[in-house]
Amino acid sequence: MLAQTFEEFGALLSERLALPILTTEDTVRYTFYFALTATGALRPTELTLEYPHPTIAGARIDTVIRSNDGSWTAAFEFKYDRGNPGGTNQNRTQRAAKVLCDLFRLARLPSSVASDRVLIYVTDTQMAQYFRNPANRLDWLFSLSPGESYRFEASSLATYSATLNQTVGILATDCEVRAIHSMALPNNHVLVAFQVSDIANAI
């Protein structure tokens, strides 16, 4: 189901990003919902938006899916980063930290809530280059090809930048991250998707 969804999702995003229209994180999220339900494999009633996180007080998961027949449970977080309007500087370290926060929130989600936990990340050249720069020590994330995985140890966060540590805080947790999709999009954008699990239940 996800392979077909990502194919449709990528095509819809490509069409949109090629046009001179505003695209926001909400737009990315709802485009995915359309792709997910367009085949008829899922009904809108099987999607719950802003699902309360059961182990992190006050946190919510963007989307949780529970198929009516109980055959599939999944959780999704979405992130869309683009250059600031007018070309002003952005805090790329802080933005990267928020991507990690999404991964860690998913990793801390019990498997009883969702067996599949997926981060969908769309970004432009600025953040893609930041992640690929070995000096920032996050190149492991963007160097993964679909099917490859990386084990992140929370203890290693102490060696990262102070800004990243302050933003991530106590969310950091040991987890395994596996790339499941990657594609180039118009106007120097890229779509990547990662499946995440806690180490005890590694993928």
Buried (B, 14 or more C-beta within 10 A) or exposed (E): BBEEBBEBBBEBBBEBBEEEEEBEBEBBBEBBBEBBBBEEEBEEEBBBEEBEBEEBEEBBBBBBBBBEEEEBBBBBBBBBBBBEEEEEEBEBBEBBBBBBBBBBBBBBBEEEBBEBBBBBBBBBEBBBBBBEEEEBBBBBBBEBEBEEBBEBEBEEBEEBBEBBBEBBEEBBBBBBBBBBBBBEBEEBBBBBBBBBBBBEEBE
